[in-house]
């Protein structure tokens, strides 16, 4: 059985926490190195996985700016043009 990669662990973490803001500290707890590169790859997709919509924002917590990420499975608060 192949060893789980950092990218696959992070992808699975986003899937199990869909539509919830995830702090960068939670990602650090997964011991994911170069998490920005992993997120970029996940957003782009590959031959085995569809692209994922992951959005990010910066929040101020106790005087420190911290990044947060969210895997969005459905568009929320947006309108769509229909035929």
C-alpha positions in Angstrom: 0.0 0.0 0.0 1.5 3.4 -1.0 2.4 5.9 1.7 0.0 8.8 2.1 1.5 12.0 0.8 1.3 15.4 2.5 -0.9 16.6 -0.4 -3.3 13.7 0.0 -3.4 14.2 3.8 -4.2 17.9 3.3 -6.8 17.2 0.6 -8.5 14.7 2.9 -8.4 17.2 5.7 -10.1 19.8 3.6 -12.8 17.3 2.4 -13.6 16.3 6.0 -13.8 19.9 7.0 -15.6 21.2 4.0 -17.2 24.7 4.2 -15.4 25.4 7.5 -12.6 27.9 7.9 -9.3 26.1 8.8 -6.6 28.1 10.5 -3.0 27.8 9.3 -2.2 26.5 12.8 -4.5 23.5 12.2 -2.5 22.8 9.0 0.8 23.2 10.9 -0.5 20.5 13.3 -0.7 18.1 10.3 3.0 18.7 9.8 2.5 19.7 6.2 5.6 21.3 4.8 5.3 24.1 2.2 1.5 24.1 2.7 1.0 26.9 0.2 2.5 24.8 -2.6 0.3 21.8 -1.5 -2.8 24.0 -1.5 -1.9 25.4 -4.9 -1.6 21.8 -6.3 -4.9 20.8 -4.7 -6.7 23.8 -6.1 -5.3 23.0 -9.6 -6.2 19.2 -9.5 -4.3 16.5 -11.3 -5.0 13.4 -13.4 -6.5 11.5 -10.4 -8.4 14.4 -8.6 -10.7 17.2 -9.8 -9.7 20.8 -8.9 -11.0 22.0 -5.6 -12.2 25.5 -4.8 -10.2 26.6 -1.8 -10.5 30.2 -0.7 -8.4 32.1 1.9 -8.6 35.1 4.1 -6.5 36.8 6.7 -7.9 37.3 10.2 -6.5 39.2 13.2 -6.3 37.0 16.3 -4.8 38.5 19.4 -3.0 41.1 17.4 -1.5 38.6 15.0 -2.5 38.2 11.4 -3.3 34.6 10.6 -4.3 32.9 7.3 -7.4 30.8 7.1 -8.5 28.5 4.3 -11.9 27.0 3.4 -12.8 24.2 0.9 -16.0 25.5 -0.7 -18.2 22.7 -2.0 -21.1 25.0 -3.0 -21.3 28.6 -3.8 -22.8 30.6 -1.0 -24.3 34.1 -1.2 -23.7 34.4 -4.9 -26.1 34.6 -7.8 -26.0 32.6 -11.0 -27.2 33.5 -14.4 -29.6 31.0 -15.9 -30.8 30.5 -19.4 
